[in-house]
């Protein structure tokens, strides 16, 4: 497993307290960069700029990444451009939240209706 994939696995154990979905599948992680010295840069967002967990969620992401063996340092950058939207979510996250527009338009013709 690469260091980045281990970090992704760790971030999938961090949940937004307002939603039953992890921050990675929720689409809050915009990017992860690692270097050979174990330094990690994570670019993330929140569901809204005035999110009640704005002070705590980035710190949880940092703690989760720091706990991965081989990580020497972590910097988390909070960004709001582009703004988060439900289109950032994985299909699994959309299913967990009951968002029904996950069937690609091209597949709608093959769905049988009663």
C-alpha positions in Angstrom: 0.0 0.0 0.0 1.3 3.5 -0.8 1.5 6.1 1.8 -1.3 8.0 0.1 -3.6 5.0 0.0 -2.9 4.4 3.7 -3.9 8.1 4.4 -7.1 7.7 2.4 -7.9 4.6 4.5 -7.3 6.6 7.7 -9.4 9.5 6.5 -12.3 7.1 5.7 -12.5 6.6 9.5 -13.1 10.3 10.1 -16.8 11.2 10.0 -18.6 14.5 9.6 -20.6 14.6 12.9 -23.6 15.9 11.1 -23.7 13.1 8.4 -23.2 9.4 8.6 -20.5 9.5 5.9 -16.7 9.7 6.1 -14.9 12.9 5.0 -13.3 11.2 2.0 -16.5 9.8 0.5 -18.3 13.0 1.4 -15.9 14.7 -1.0 -14.4 17.0 1.5 -10.8 16.0 0.6 -9.7 17.9 -2.5 -6.2 16.5 -2.6 -3.4 14.6 -0.8 0.3 15.1 -1.6 3.1 13.1 0.0 6.8 13.3 -0.4 9.7 10.8 0.2 10.3 12.2 3.7 6.8 11.5 4.9 5.5 15.0 4.7 1.8 15.2 3.8 -0.2 18.1 2.5 -4.0 17.7 2.6 -6.3 20.2 0.9 -9.9 19.9 2.2 -13.1 21.8 2.4 -16.3 21.8 4.5 -19.9 21.4 3.4 -20.3 25.2 4.1 -18.0 28.0 5.2 -20.0 28.4 8.4 -20.0 24.7 9.2 -20.2 24.1 13.0 -17.2 21.8 12.9 -14.9 24.2 11.0 -12.7 24.4 14.1 -12.5 20.7 14.8 -12.9 18.6 11.6 -9.6 19.8 10.0 -7.8 18.9 13.2 -9.4 15.4 13.2 -8.2 14.9 9.6 -4.7 16.0 10.6 -4.7 13.5 13.6 -5.9 10.7 11.4 -3.1 11.3 8.8 -0.4 11.7 11.5 -1.4 8.3 12.9 -0.4 6.6 9.6 3.0 4.9 9.9 5.6 6.7 7.9 4.0 10.1 8.1 6.4 12.6 9.5 4.4 15.9 9.2 1.0 16.9 8.1 -0.3 20.3 6.9 -4.1 20.7 6.3 -5.2 23.5 4.1 -8.9 24.5 4.3 -10.2 25.7 0.9 -13.6 26.8 -0.3 -12.9 27.1 -4.0 -14.4 25.2 -5.6 -17.3 25.2 -3.1 -18.4 21.7 -1.9 -21.5 20.2 -3.6 -23.2 16.9 -3.5 -21.6 16.1 -6.8 -18.3 15.8 -4.9 -19.7 12.8 -3.0 -19.0 9.1 -3.9 -21.9 7.0 -5.0 -21.7 5.1 -1.7 -22.1 8.4 0.2 -25.1 9.4 -1.9 -26.7 6.0 -1.2 -26.0 6.3 2.5 -27.6 9.8 2.6 -30.6 8.8 0.4 -29.7 11.1 -2.5 -31.5 9.5 -5.4 -29.9 11.1 -8.4 -27.0 8.7 -8.6 -28.0 6.7 -11.7 -26.2 8.1 -14.7 -28.6 9.5 -17.3 -27.3 7.0 -19.9 -28.5 4.1 -17.7 -32.0 5.4 -17.1 -33.3 3.8 -20.3 -32.4 0.4 -19.0 -34.2 0.8 -15.7 -37.5 -1.0 -15.7 -40.4 0.7 -14.1 -43.5 -1.1 -12.7 
